[in-house]
Amino acid sequence: MTHPEHLRDGDADKLHRLRERDPELDRLTGHVRKFAVMMTARHGDRLEEWIVGVEHDTLAPLAGFARNLRRDFDAVHNGLSLPHSSGAVEGNINRLKMLKRQMFGRASLDLLRKRVLLAR
């Protein structure tokens, strides 16, 4: 999960040896790294090329992932291209769900409403 440039020397060497021994792992690592670059650098324009490359490879689980990306291609492309984020909304939803779970079966909707409004 660590960026290759941030690996310790021993870990980088171990990964290099593993990739030399297993061609499937080597191809998988290459595909995953290309996808990571698309995500971090917002290169959604490379998505179609990446999906085609993965679909032509023999790595069945990764090809399944690529097929599912194709099913909602426009949304994935926009997510990899545009600078917008739903992080703030997701954070609020997570906070609300936590409050709801904490109060399950303990109090009324009025008390839950007060906690939501005052929990800032």
C-alpha distances in whole Angstrom, upper triangle without the diagonal:
4,7,9,12,10,10,13,15,16,12,12,16,14,12,15,17,15,15,19,20,19,19,18,14,15,16,13,11,13,13,10,10,13,12,10,13,15,14,13,17,18,19,21,23,21,20,23,23,19,21,24,22,19,23,24,22,22,19,21,18,16,20,21,18,19,23,22,21,24,26,25,25,26,24,21,22,24,20,19,22,23,23,24,22,23,21,24,26,23,23,27,27,24,27,30,28,28,31,33,31,33,36,36,40,41,42,44,42,44,42,39,40,41,38,36,38,38,34,33
4,6,8,6,7,10,13,14,10,10,14,14,12,14,17,16,16,19,21,20,21,20,16,16,17,15,12,14,15,12,10,14,14,11,13,16,14,13,16,18,20,22,24,22,22,25,24,21,23,25,23,22,25,27,24,25,22,24,21,19,23,24,21,22,26,25,23,26,29,28,27,28,26,23,24,25,22,20,22,24,23,24,22,24,22,25,27,24,24,28,28,26,28,31,30,30,33,35,33,35,38,39,42,43,44,46,44,46,44,40,41,42,39,37,39,39,35,34
4,5,5,7,11,13,14,12,10,14,15,12,14,17,17,16,19,21,20,20,20,17,16,17,15,12,13,14,11,9,12,12,9,10,13,13,11,13,16,17,20,22,20,20,23,22,19,22,24,22,21,24,26,23,25,22,24,22,20,23,24,21,22,25,25,23,26,28,27,26,27,26,22,22,24,21,18,20,22,21,23,22,24,22,25,28,25,26,29,30,28,30,33,32,32,35,37,36,37,41,41,45,46,47,48,46,48,46,42,43,44,41,38,40,40,37,35
4,5,6,9,10,12,10,7,11,12,10,10,14,14,13,16,18,18,18,18,15,13,15,14,11,11,14,12,9,12,14,11,12,15,15,14,16,19,19,21,23,21,21,24,23,20,22,24,22,21,25,25,23,24,22,24,23,20,23,25,23,23,27,27,25,27,30,29,28,29,28,25,25,26,24,21,23,25,24,27,26,28,26,29,31,29,29,33,33,32,34,37,36,36,39,41,39,41,44,44,48,49,50,51,50,51,49,46,47,48,44,42,44,44,40,39
4,6,9,10,12,11,9,12,14,12,13,16,17,16,18,21,21,21,22,19,17,19,18,14,14,17,15,12,14,16,13,13,17,17,14,16,19,20,23,24,22,23,26,25,22,25,27,24,24,28,28,26,28,25,28,26,24,27,29,26,26,30,30,28,30,33,32,30,31,30,27,26,27,25,22,24,26,25,27,26,29,27,30,32,30,30,34,35,33,35,38,37,37,40,42,41,42,45,46,50,50,51,53,51,52,50,47,48,48,45,43,44,44,41,39
4,7,9,12,10,9,13,14,13,14,17,18,18,20,22,23,23,23,20,19,21,19,16,17,19,16,14,17,18,14,15,18,18,15,17,20,22,24,26,24,25,28,27,24,27,29,27,26,29,30,28,29,27,29,27,25,28,29,27,27,31,30,28,31,34,32,31,32,31,27,27,28,25,23,25,26,25,27,26,28,25,28,31,29,28,32,33,31,33,36,35,34,38,40,38,39,43,44,47,48,49,50,49,50,48,45,45,46,42,41,42,42,38,36
4,6,8,6,6,9,10,10,11,14,15,15,17,19,20,21,21,18,17,19,18,14,16,18,16,14,17,18,16,17,20,20,18,20,23,24,26,28,26,26,29,28,25,27,29,27,25,29,30,27,28,25,28,26,24,27,29,26,27,31,31,29,32,34,34,32,34,32,29,29,30,27,25,27,29,28,30,28,30,28,31,33,31,30,34,34,32,34,37,36,35,39,41,39,40,43,44,48,48,50,51,50,51,49,46,47,47,44,42,44,44,40,39
4,6,5,6,9,10,11,12,14,15,16,18,20,21,23,23,20,19,22,21,17,19,22,20,18,21,22,19,20,24,23,21,23,27,27,30,32,30,30,33,31,28,31,33,30,29,32,33,30,31,28,31,29,27,31,32,30,31,34,34,33,36,38,37,36,38,36,32,33,34,31,29,31,33,31,33,31,33,31,33,36,33,33,36,37,34,36,40,39,37,41,43,41,41,45,46,49,50,51,53,52,53,51,48,49,49,46,44,46,45,42,40
4,6,5,6,9,10,10,12,14,15,17,19,20,22,23,20,18,22,21,18,19,22,21,19,22,24,21,22,25,25,23,25,29,29,32,33,31,31,34,32,29,32,33,30,29,33,33,30,31,28,31,30,28,31,33,31,32,36,36,34,37,40,39,38,39,38,34,35,36,33,31,33,35,34,36,34,36,34,37,39,37,36,40,41,38,40,43,42,41,44,46,44,45,49,49,53,53,55,57,56,57,55,52,53,53,50,48,50,49,46,44
4,5,5,6,9,10,11,12,14,15,17,19,21,22,18,18,21,21,18,20,23,21,20,23,25,22,24,27,27,25,27,31,31,33,35,32,33,35,33,30,32,34,31,29,33,33,30,30,28,30,29,28,31,33,31,32,36,36,35,38,40,40,39,41,39,35,36,38,35,32,35,37,36,38,36,37,35,38,40,37,37,41,41,38,40,43,42,41,44,46,44,45,48,49,52,53,55,56,55,57,55,52,53,53,50,48,51,50,46,45
4,5,5,6,8,10,10,12,14,15,17,19,19,16,15,19,18,15,17,20,18,16,20,21,19,21,24,24,22,25,28,28,30,32,29,29,32,30,27,29,31,28,26,30,30,27,27,24,27,25,24,28,29,27,28,32,32,31,34,36,36,35,37,36,32,33,34,31,29,32,34,33,34,33,34,32,35,37,34,34,38,38,35,37,40,39,38,41,43,41,42,45,46,49,50,52,53,52,54,52,49,50,51,47,46,48,47,44,42
4,5,5,6,9,10,11,12,14,16,17,18,15,13,17,16,13,15,18,16,14,18,20,18,18,22,22,21,23,26,26,28,30,27,27,30,28,25,27,29,25,24,28,28,25,26,23,26,25,23,26,28,27,27,31,31,30,33,35,35,34,36,34,31,31,33,30,28,30,32,32,34,32,34,32,35,37,35,35,38,39,36,38,41,40,39,43,44,43,44,47,48,51,52,54,55,54,56,53,50,51,52,49,47,49,49,45,44
4,5,5,6,9,10,11,13,15,16,18,15,14,17,18,15,16,20,19,17,20,22,21,22,25,26,24,26,29,29,31,32,29,30,32,30,27,29,30,27,26,29,29,26,26,24,27,26,25,28,30,29,29,33,34,33,35,38,38,36,39,37,34,34,36,34,31,33,36,35,37,36,38,36,39,41,38,38,42,42,39,42,45,43,42,46,48,46,47,50,51,54,55,57,58,57,59,57,54,55,55,52,50,52,52,48,47
4,5,5,6,9,10,11,12,15,16,13,13,16,16,14,16,19,18,17,21,22,21,22,25,26,25,27,30,30,31,33,30,30,32,30,27,28,30,26,25,28,28,25,24,22,25,24,23,26,28,27,28,31,32,31,34,36,37,36,38,37,33,34,36,33,31,34,36,36,37,36,37,35,38,40,37,37,41,41,38,40,43,42,41,44,46,44,45,48,48,52,53,55,56,55,57,55,52,53,54,51,49,51,51,47,46
4,5,5,6,9,10,11,12,13,10,9,13,13,10,12,15,14,13,17,18,17,19,22,22,22,24,26,26,28,29,26,26,28,26,23,25,26,23,21,25,25,21,21,19,22,21,20,23,25,24,24,28,29,28,30,33,33,32,34,33,30,30,32,30,27,30,33,32,34,33,34,33,36,37,35,35,39,38,36,39,41,40,39,43,44,42,43,47,47,50,51,53,55,53,55,54,50,51,52,49,47,50,49,46,45
4,6,5,6,9,10,11,13,11,9,12,13,11,12,16,15,14,17,19,18,19,23,23,23,24,27,26,28,29,26,26,28,26,23,25,26,22,21,25,24,21,21,20,23,23,21,24,26,25,25,29,30,29,31,34,34,33,35,35,31,31,34,31,28,31,34,34,36,35,36,35,38,40,37,38,42,41,39,42,45,43,42,46,47,45,47,50,50,54,55,57,58,57,59,57,53,55,56,52,50,53,53,49,48
4,5,5,6,9,11,13,11,10,14,15,13,15,18,18,17,20,22,22,23,26,27,26,28,31,30,31,32,29,29,31,28,25,27,28,24,23,26,25,22,22,20,24,23,22,25,27,27,27,31,32,31,33,36,37,35,38,37,34,34,37,34,32,34,37,37,39,38,39,38,41,43,40,40,44,44,41,44,47,45,44,48,49,47,48,52,52,55,56,58,60,58,61,59,55,57,58,54,53,55,55,51,50
4,5,5,6,9,10,8,8,12,12,11,13,16,16,16,19,20,20,22,24,25,25,27,29,29,30,31,28,27,29,27,23,25,26,22,21,24,23,19,19,17,20,20,19,22,24,23,24,28,29,28,31,33,34,33,36,35,31,32,35,32,30,33,36,36,37,36,37,36,39,41,38,38,42,41,39,41,44,42,42,45,46,44,46,49,49,52,53,55,57,56,58,56,53,54,55,52,50,53,53,49,48
4,5,5,7,8,6,5,8,9,8,10,13,13,13,16,18,18,19,22,23,23,25,27,26,27,28,24,24,26,23,20,22,23,19,18,21,20,17,16,15,18,18,17,20,22,22,22,25,27,26,28,31,32,30,33,33,29,30,32,30,28,30,33,34,36,34,36,35,38,40,37,38,41,41,39,41,44,42,42,46,47,45,46,50,49,53,54,56,57,56,58,56,53,54,55,52,50,53,53,49,48
4,6,7,10,9,7,11,12,11,13,16,17,16,19,21,21,22,25,26,27,28,30,28,30,30,27,27,28,25,23,24,24,21,20,23,21,18,18,17,21,21,20,22,25,25,25,28,30,29,31,34,35,33,36,36,32,32,35,34,31,33,36,37,39,38,40,39,42,43,41,42,45,44,42,45,48,46,46,50,50,48,50,54,53,56,58,60,61,60,62,60,57,58,59,56,54,56,57,53,52
4,7,9,9,9,12,13,13,15,17,18,19,21,23,23,25,27,28,29,30,32,31,32,33,29,29,30,27,24,25,26,22,21,23,22,18,17,17,20,20,20,22,25,25,25,28,30,30,32,34,35,34,37,37,33,34,37,35,32,35,38,39,41,40,41,40,43,44,41,42,46,45,43,46,48,46,46,50,50,48,50,53,53,56,57,59,61,60,62,60,57,58,60,56,54,57,57,54,53
4,6,5,6,9,10,11,13,15,15,17,19,20,21,23,25,26,27,29,30,29,29,30,26,26,27,24,21,22,22,19,17,20,19,15,14,13,16,17,16,18,21,21,22,25,26,26,28,31,32,31,34,34,30,31,34,32,30,33,36,37,38,37,38,37,41,42,39,40,44,42,40,44,46,44,44,47,48,46,48,51,50,53,55,57,58,57,59,58,54,56,57,54,52,55,55,52,51
4,5,5,6,9,10,11,12,14,15,17,19,20,21,23,25,26,27,28,26,27,28,24,23,24,21,19,20,19,16,15,17,15,12,11,11,15,16,15,16,19,20,20,22,25,25,26,29,30,29,32,32,29,29,32,31,28,31,34,35,37,36,38,37,41,41,39,40,44,42,41,44,46,44,44,48,48,47,49,52,51,54,56,58,59,57,60,59,55,56,58,55,53,55,56,52,52
4,5,5,6,8,10,11,12,14,15,17,18,20,21,23,24,26,27,25,25,26,22,21,22,20,17,17,17,14,12,14,13,10,8,7,11,12,11,13,16,16,17,19,21,21,23,25,27,26,29,29,26,27,30,28,26,29,32,33,35,34,35,35,38,39,36,37,41,39,38,41,43,41,41,45,45,43,46,49,48,51,53,55,56,54,57,56,52,53,55,52,50,52,53,50,49
4,5,5,6,9,10,10,12,14,15,16,18,20,21,22,24,25,24,25,26,22,21,22,20,17,18,19,15,13,16,16,12,12,9,13,13,12,14,17,16,17,20,21,21,23,26,27,26,29,29,25,26,29,27,25,28,31,32,33,32,33,32,36,37,34,35,38,37,35,39,41,39,39,43,43,41,43,47,46,49,51,53,54,52,55,53,50,51,53,49,47,50,51,47,46
4,5,5,6,9,10,11,13,14,15,17,19,20,21,22,24,22,23,24,20,20,21,19,16,17,18,14,13,16,15,12,12,11,15,15,13,16,18,18,18,21,23,22,24,27,28,26,29,29,25,26,29,27,24,27,30,31,33,32,33,33,37,37,35,36,40,39,37,40,42,41,41,45,45,43,46,49,48,51,53,55,56,54,57,55,52,53,54,51,49,51,52,48,47
4,5,5,6,9,10,11,13,14,16,17,19,20,21,22,20,21,21,18,17,18,15,13,14,14,11,9,12,12,8,10,8,12,13,11,12,16,15,15,18,20,19,20,24,25,23,26,26,23,23,26,25,22,25,28,29,31,31,32,32,36,36,34,35,39,38,36,40,42,40,40,44,45,43,45,48,48,51,53,54,55,53,56,55,51,52,53,51,48,50,51,48,47
4,5,5,6,9,10,11,12,14,16,17,18,20,21,19,20,21,17,16,17,16,12,13,14,11,9,12,13,9,10,7,11,10,8,11,13,12,13,16,17,17,19,21,22,21,24,24,20,21,24,22,20,23,26,27,29,28,29,29,33,33,30,32,35,34,33,36,38,36,37,40,41,39,42,45,44,47,49,51,51,50,52,51,47,48,50,47,45,47,48,45,44
4,6,5,6,9,10,10,12,14,15,16,18,19,18,19,21,17,17,18,17,13,15,16,13,12,15,16,13,14,11,14,13,11,14,16,15,15,18,19,18,21,24,24,23,25,25,21,21,24,22,20,22,25,26,28,27,28,28,31,32,30,31,35,34,32,35,38,36,36,40,41,39,41,44,44,47,49,50,51,50,52,50,47,48,49,46,44,46,47,43,42
4,6,5,6,9,10,11,13,14,16,16,18,16,17,18,14,14,16,14,11,13,14,11,10,14,14,12,14,12,15,15,12,14,17,15,14,18,19,18,20,23,23,21,24,24,20,20,23,21,18,21,24,25,27,27,29,28,32,33,31,32,36,35,34,37,39,38,38,42,42,41,43,47,46,50,51,52,53,51,53,52,49,49,51,48,45,47,48,45,44
4,5,5,6,9,10,11,13,14,15,16,14,15,16,12,11,13,11,8,10,11,8,7,11,12,10,12,10,13,12,9,11,13,12,11,14,16,14,16,19,20,18,20,20,17,17,20,19,16,18,22,23,25,24,26,26,30,31,28,30,34,33,32,35,37,35,36,40,40,39,42,44,44,47,49,50,51,49,51,50,46,47,49,46,43,45,46,43,42
4,5,5,6,9,10,11,12,14,15,14,15,16,13,12,15,14,10,11,14,12,10,13,15,13,14,12,14,12,9,12,14,11,11,15,16,14,16,19,19,18,20,20,16,17,19,17,15,18,21,21,23,22,24,23,27,28,25,27,30,30,28,32,34,32,33,36,37,36,38,41,41,44,46,47,48,46,48,47,43,44,45,43,40,42,43,40,39
4,5,5,6,9,10,11,12,14,13,14,16,13,13,16,14,11,13,16,13,12,16,17,15,17,15,17,16,13,15,17,15,14,18,19,17,19,22,21,20,22,21,17,17,19,17,14,17,20,21,23,22,24,23,27,28,26,28,31,31,29,32,35,34,34,38,39,38,40,43,43,46,48,49,49,47,49,48,44,45,46,43,41,43,43,40,39
4,5,5,6,9,10,11,12,10,11,12,9,10,12,11,8,11,13,11,11,14,15,14,17,15,17,16,13,14,17,14,13,17,17,15,17,20,19,17,19,19,15,15,17,16,12,15,18,19,21,21,24,24,27,28,27,28,32,31,30,33,36,35,36,39,40,39,41,44,44,47,49,50,50,48,50,49,45,45,47,44,42,43,44,41,40
4,5,5,6,9,10,10,9,10,12,9,8,11,11,7,10,13,11,10,14,16,15,17,15,16,15,11,13,15,12,11,14,14,12,14,17,16,14,16,16,12,12,14,13,10,13,16,17,19,18,20,20,24,25,23,25,28,28,27,30,32,31,32,36,36,36,38,41,40,44,46,46,47,44,46,45,42,42,44,41,38,40,41,38,37
4,5,5,6,8,10,10,11,14,12,11,15,14,11,13,16,15,14,17,19,18,20,18,19,17,14,16,17,14,14,17,17,15,17,20,19,17,18,17,13,14,15,13,10,13,16,16,18,17,19,19,22,24,22,23,27,26,25,28,31,30,31,34,35,34,36,39,39,43,44,45,45,43,45,44,40,40,42,39,36,38,39,36,34
4,5,5,6,8,7,10,12,10,11,14,13,11,14,17,15,15,19,20,19,22,20,22,20,17,18,20,17,16,19,19,16,18,21,20,18,19,18,14,14,15,13,10,12,14,15,17,17,20,20,23,25,24,25,28,28,28,31,33,32,33,36,37,37,39,42,42,46,47,47,48,45,47,46,42,42,44,41,38,40,41,38,36
4,6,6,5,5,6,9,7,8,11,11,9,12,15,14,14,17,19,19,22,20,21,19,16,17,19,15,14,17,17,13,15,18,17,14,15,14,11,10,12,10,7,8,12,13,15,16,18,19,22,23,22,24,27,27,27,30,32,31,32,36,36,36,38,41,41,45,46,46,47,44,46,45,41,41,43,40,37,39,40,37,35
4,6,5,7,8,11,10,10,14,14,12,14,17,17,16,19,21,21,23,21,22,20,16,18,19,15,14,18,17,13,16,18,16,14,15,13,10,10,11,8,6,8,10,11,13,12,15,15,19,20,19,20,23,23,23,26,28,28,29,32,33,33,35,37,38,41,42,43,43,40,42,41,38,37,39,37,34,35,36,33,31
4,6,8,10,13,13,13,17,17,15,17,20,20,19,22,24,24,26,23,25,23,19,21,22,19,18,21,20,17,20,22,20,18,18,16,14,13,13,11,8,10,11,11,13,13,16,15,19,20,19,20,24,24,24,26,29,29,29,32,34,34,35,38,39,42,43,44,44,41,43,42,38,38,39,37,34,35,36,33,31
4,6,9,11,11,12,16,16,15,17,20,19,20,23,24,24,27,25,26,25,21,23,24,20,19,22,22,18,20,23,20,18,18,17,14,13,13,11,8,8,10,10,13,14,18,18,21,22,22,23,26,27,27,29,32,32,33,35,37,37,39,41,42,46,46,47,47,44,45,44,41,40,42,39,36,37,38,35,33
4,6,8,9,10,14,15,14,16,19,19,19,22,24,24,27,25,26,24,21,22,22,19,18,20,20,16,17,20,17,15,14,13,11,9,9,8,5,5,7,8,11,12,15,16,19,21,20,22,25,25,26,28,30,30,32,34,35,36,38,40,41,44,45,45,45,42,44,43,40,39,40,38,35,36,37,35,32
4,5,6,8,11,11,11,13,16,16,17,19,21,21,24,23,24,23,19,20,21,18,16,19,19,15,16,19,17,14,14,14,11,9,10,10,6,6,9,11,14,15,19,20,23,24,23,25,28,28,29,31,33,33,35,37,38,38,41,43,43,47,48,48,48,45,47,46,43,42,44,42,38,39,41,38,36
4,5,5,8,10,10,11,14,15,16,17,20,21,24,22,23,21,18,18,19,16,14,16,16,12,13,15,13,10,10,10,8,5,7,8,5,5,8,11,13,15,17,19,22,23,22,25,27,27,28,31,32,32,34,36,37,37,40,42,42,45,47,47,46,43,45,45,41,41,42,41,37,38,40,38,36
4,6,7,8,10,11,13,14,16,17,19,20,24,23,24,23,19,19,20,18,15,17,17,14,13,16,15,11,11,13,11,7,9,11,8,7,11,14,16,18,21,23,26,26,26,28,31,31,31,34,36,35,37,40,40,41,43,45,45,49,50,50,50,47,48,48,45,44,46,44,41,42,44,41,39
4,6,5,6,9,10,11,12,14,16,17,20,20,21,20,17,16,18,16,13,15,16,13,13,16,15,12,13,14,11,9,12,13,9,10,14,16,19,20,22,24,27,28,27,29,32,32,32,35,37,36,38,41,41,41,44,46,46,49,51,51,51,48,50,50,46,45,47,45,42,43,45,42,41
4,5,5,6,9,10,11,12,14,15,19,17,18,17,14,13,15,13,9,12,13,9,9,13,12,9,10,11,8,7,10,11,8,10,13,16,18,19,21,22,26,26,25,27,30,29,30,33,34,33,35,38,38,38,41,43,43,46,48,48,48,45,47,47,43,43,45,43,40,41,43,41,39
4,5,5,6,9,10,11,12,14,18,17,18,18,14,13,15,13,10,11,13,10,8,12,12,9,11,13,11,9,12,14,12,13,16,19,21,22,24,26,29,29,28,31,33,32,32,36,37,36,38,41,41,41,44,46,45,48,50,51,50,48,50,50,46,46,48,46,43,44,46,44,42
4,6,5,6,9,10,11,13,16,16,17,18,14,13,16,14,11,13,15,12,11,15,16,12,14,16,14,12,15,16,14,15,18,21,23,24,26,28,31,31,30,33,35,35,35,38,39,39,40,43,43,43,46,48,48,51,53,53,53,50,53,52,49,48,51,49,45,47,49,46,45
4,5,5,6,9,10,11,14,13,15,15,11,10,13,12,8,11,13,11,11,15,15,12,15,16,12,12,15,15,12,14,18,21,22,23,25,26,29,30,28,31,33,32,32,36,37,36,38,41,41,40,43,46,45,48,50,51,51,48,51,50,46,46,49,46,43,45,47,44,42
4,5,5,6,9,10,13,12,13,13,9,8,10,9,5,8,10,8,8,11,12,10,13,15,12,11,15,15,13,16,19,22,23,23,25,26,30,29,28,30,33,32,32,35,36,35,37,40,40,39,42,44,44,47,49,50,50,47,49,49,45,45,48,46,43,45,46,44,43
4,5,5,6,9,12,13,13,14,11,9,12,12,8,9,13,11,10,13,15,13,16,18,15,14,18,19,17,18,22,25,26,27,28,30,33,33,31,34,37,35,35,39,40,39,41,44,43,43,46,48,47,50,53,53,53,51,53,53,49,49,52,49,46,48,50,47,46
4,6,5,6,10,11,12,14,11,9,13,12,9,12,15,13,13,16,18,15,18,20,17,16,20,20,18,19,23,26,27,28,29,30,34,34,32,35,38,36,36,40,41,40,41,44,44,44,46,49,48,51,53,54,54,52,54,54,50,50,53,50,47,49,51,48,47
4,5,5,8,8,9,10,7,6,9,9,7,9,12,11,12,15,16,15,18,19,16,16,20,19,17,20,23,26,27,27,28,29,33,32,30,33,36,34,34,37,39,37,38,42,42,41,44,46,45,48,50,51,52,49,52,51,48,48,50,48,45,47,49,46,45
4,5,8,8,8,10,8,5,8,9,7,8,11,11,11,14,16,15,18,19,17,17,21,21,19,22,25,28,29,28,29,31,34,34,32,34,37,35,35,39,40,38,40,43,42,42,45,47,46,49,51,52,52,50,53,52,49,49,51,49,46,49,50,47,47
4,7,9,10,12,11,8,11,13,11,11,15,15,14,17,19,18,21,23,20,20,24,24,22,24,28,30,32,32,33,34,38,37,35,38,41,39,38,42,43,42,43,47,46,45,48,50,49,52,55,56,56,54,56,56,52,53,55,53,50,52,54,51,50
4,6,8,10,9,7,11,12,11,13,16,16,16,19,21,20,23,24,21,21,25,24,22,25,28,31,32,32,33,33,37,37,35,37,40,38,38,41,43,41,42,46,45,44,47,49,48,51,54,55,55,53,56,55,52,52,55,52,49,52,53,50,49
4,6,9,9,8,11,13,12,14,16,17,18,20,22,22,25,26,23,24,27,27,25,28,31,33,34,34,34,35,39,38,36,38,41,39,38,42,43,41,42,46,45,44,47,49,48,51,53,55,55,53,56,55,52,53,55,52,50,52,54,51,50
4,6,6,6,9,10,11,12,15,16,17,19,21,20,24,24,21,22,26,24,23,26,29,31,32,31,31,32,35,35,32,35,38,36,35,38,40,37,38,42,42,40,43,46,44,47,50,51,52,50,53,52,48,49,52,49,46,49,50,47,47
4,6,5,6,9,10,10,12,14,15,17,19,19,23,23,20,22,25,24,23,26,29,31,32,31,31,31,35,34,32,34,37,34,33,37,38,36,37,41,40,38,41,44,42,45,48,49,50,48,51,50,47,48,50,48,45,48,49,46,46
4,5,5,6,9,10,11,13,14,16,18,18,22,21,18,21,24,22,21,25,27,29,29,28,28,28,32,31,28,30,33,31,30,34,35,32,33,37,36,35,38,40,39,42,44,46,46,45,47,47,43,44,47,44,41,44,46,43,42
4,5,5,6,9,10,11,12,15,16,16,19,19,16,18,21,19,18,21,24,26,27,25,26,26,30,30,27,29,32,30,29,33,34,32,33,37,37,35,38,41,40,43,45,46,47,45,48,47,43,44,46,44,41,44,45,42,41
4,5,5,6,9,10,11,13,15,15,18,19,16,17,21,20,19,22,25,27,28,27,27,28,32,31,29,31,34,32,31,35,36,34,36,39,38,37,40,43,41,44,47,48,48,46,49,49,45,45,48,46,43,45,47,44,44
4,5,5,6,9,10,11,13,14,18,18,15,17,20,19,19,22,25,27,27,26,26,27,30,29,27,30,32,30,29,33,34,31,33,36,36,35,38,40,38,41,44,45,45,43,46,46,42,43,45,43,40,43,45,42,42
4,5,5,6,9,10,12,12,15,15,12,15,17,16,16,19,21,23,23,22,22,23,27,26,23,26,29,27,26,30,31,29,30,34,33,32,35,38,36,39,42,43,43,41,44,43,39,40,43,40,37,40,42,39,38
4,5,5,6,9,10,10,13,14,11,12,16,15,14,17,20,22,23,22,23,24,28,27,25,28,30,28,28,32,33,31,33,36,36,35,38,40,39,42,45,45,45,43,46,45,42,42,45,42,39,42,43,41,40
4,5,5,7,9,9,13,14,12,14,17,17,16,19,22,24,24,24,24,26,29,28,26,29,31,29,29,33,34,32,34,37,36,35,39,41,39,42,45,46,45,43,46,46,42,42,45,43,40,42,44,42,41
4,5,5,7,9,12,12,10,13,15,15,15,18,20,23,22,21,21,23,26,25,23,26,28,25,26,29,30,28,30,33,32,32,35,37,36,39,41,42,41,39,42,42,38,38,41,39,36,39,41,38,38
4,5,6,6,9,9,7,9,12,11,12,14,17,19,19,19,19,21,24,23,21,24,27,25,25,29,29,28,30,33,33,32,35,37,36,40,42,42,42,39,42,42,38,38,41,39,36,38,40,37,37
4,5,5,8,10,8,9,13,13,13,15,18,21,21,21,21,24,27,26,24,27,29,28,28,32,32,31,33,36,35,35,39,40,39,42,45,45,44,42,44,45,41,41,43,42,38,40,43,40,39
4,6,9,9,9,11,14,14,15,17,19,22,21,21,21,23,26,25,23,27,28,26,27,31,31,29,32,35,33,34,37,38,37,40,42,43,42,39,42,42,39,39,42,40,37,39,41,39,39
4,6,6,6,9,10,11,12,14,16,19,18,18,17,20,23,21,20,24,25,23,24,28,28,27,30,32,31,32,35,36,35,38,41,41,40,37,40,40,36,36,39,37,34,36,38,36,35
4,6,5,6,8,10,10,12,14,17,17,18,18,21,24,23,22,25,27,25,26,30,30,29,32,35,34,34,38,39,38,41,44,44,43,40,42,43,39,38,41,39,36,38,40,38,37
4,6,5,6,8,10,10,12,15,15,16,17,20,22,21,21,24,26,24,26,29,30,29,32,34,34,34,37,39,38,41,43,43,42,39,41,42,38,37,40,38,35,36,39,37,35
4,5,5,6,9,10,10,13,12,13,13,16,19,17,17,21,22,21,22,25,26,25,28,30,30,31,34,35,35,38,40,39,39,36,38,38,34,34,36,35,31,32,35,33,32
4,5,5,6,9,10,13,13,13,14,16,19,18,17,21,23,22,22,26,27,26,28,31,31,31,34,36,35,39,41,41,40,37,39,39,36,35,37,36,32,34,36,34,32
4,5,5,6,8,12,12,14,15,18,21,20,20,23,25,24,25,28,29,29,31,34,34,34,37,39,39,42,44,44,43,40,42,42,38,38,40,38,35,36,38,36,34
4,5,5,6,9,9,11,13,15,18,18,18,21,23,22,24,26,27,27,30,32,32,33,36,37,37,41,42,42,41,38,39,40,36,35,37,36,32,33,35,33,32
4,6,6,8,8,8,10,12,15,15,15,18,20,20,20,23,25,25,27,29,29,30,33,35,35,38,40,39,39,36,37,37,34,33,35,33,30,31,33,31,29
4,6,8,10,11,13,15,18,18,18,20,23,23,23,26,28,27,29,32,32,33,35,37,37,41,42,42,42,39,41,40,37,36,38,36,33,34,36,33,31
4,7,9,11,14,16,19,19,19,22,24,24,25,28,29,30,31,34,34,35,37,39,40,43,45,44,44,41,42,42,38,37,39,37,34,35,37,34,32
4,6,8,12,14,16,17,17,20,22,22,23,26,27,28,30,32,33,34,36,38,38,42,43,42,41,38,39,39,36,35,36,35,31,32,34,32,29
4,7,10,12,14,15,16,18,20,21,22,24,26,27,28,30,31,32,34,36,37,41,41,41,40,37,38,38,34,33,34,33,29,30,31,29,27
4,7,9,11,12,13,15,17,18,19,21,22,23,25,27,28,29,31,33,34,37,38,37,37,33,34,34,31,30,31,30,26,26,28,26,24
4,5,8,9,9,11,13,14,15,17,19,20,22,24,25,26,28,30,30,34,35,34,34,31,32,31,28,27,28,27,23,24,26,23,21
4,6,5,6,9,10,11,12,14,16,17,18,20,21,22,24,26,27,30,31,31,30,27,28,28,24,23,25,23,20,21,23,21,19
4,5,5,6,9,10,10,12,14,15,16,19,20,21,23,25,26,29,30,29,29,27,28,27,23,23,24,22,19,20,21,19,17
4,5,5,6,9,10,11,13,14,16,17,19,20,21,23,24,28,28,27,27,24,25,24,21,20,21,19,16,17,18,16,14
4,5,5,6,9,10,11,12,14,16,17,18,20,21,22,26,26,26,25,22,23,23,19,18,20,18,15,16,18,16,14
4,5,5,6,9,10,11,12,14,15,16,18,20,21,25,25,25,25,22,24,23,19,19,21,19,15,17,19,16,15
4,5,5,6,9,10,11,13,14,15,17,19,20,24,24,24,24,21,22,21,18,18,19,16,13,15,16,13,12
4,5,5,6,9,10,11,12,14,15,17,18,22,22,21,21,18,19,18,15,14,15,13,10,12,13,11,10
4,5,5,6,9,10,11,12,14,16,16,20,21,20,20,17,19,18,14,14,16,14,11,13,15,13,13
4,6,5,6,9,10,11,12,14,15,19,20,20,20,18,20,19,15,16,17,14,12,15,16,13,13
4,5,5,6,9,10,11,13,14,18,18,18,18,16,17,16,12,13,14,11,9,12,12,9,10
4,5,5,6,9,10,11,12,16,16,15,15,13,14,13,10,10,12,10,7,10,12,10,11
4,5,5,6,9,10,10,14,15,15,16,14,16,15,11,12,15,12,10,14,15,13,15
4,5,5,6,9,10,14,14,15,16,15,17,15,11,13,14,11,10,14,14,11,14
4,5,5,6,9,12,12,12,13,12,13,11,8,10,11,8,7,11,11,9,12
4,5,5,6,10,10,10,11,10,12,11,7,10,12,10,9,13,14,12,15
4,5,5,9,10,11,13,13,15,13,10,13,15,12,12,16,17,15,17
4,6,9,8,10,12,13,15,12,10,13,14,11,12,15,15,13,16
4,6,5,6,9,10,11,9,7,11,12,10,11,14,15,13,17
4,6,7,9,10,13,11,9,13,15,13,14,17,18,17,20
4,6,8,10,13,12,11,14,16,15,16,19,20,19,23
4,7,10,12,10,10,13,14,13,15,18,18,18,21
4,7,8,6,7,10,11,11,13,16,16,16,20
4,5,6,7,9,10,11,13,15,16,17,20
4,6,5,6,9,10,10,12,14,15,18
4,5,5,6,9,10,11,12,14,17
4,5,5,6,9,10,10,12,15
4,5,5,6,9,10,10,14
4,5,5,6,9,10,13
4,5,5,6,8,11
4,5,5,6,9
4,6,5,8
4,6,7
4,6
4
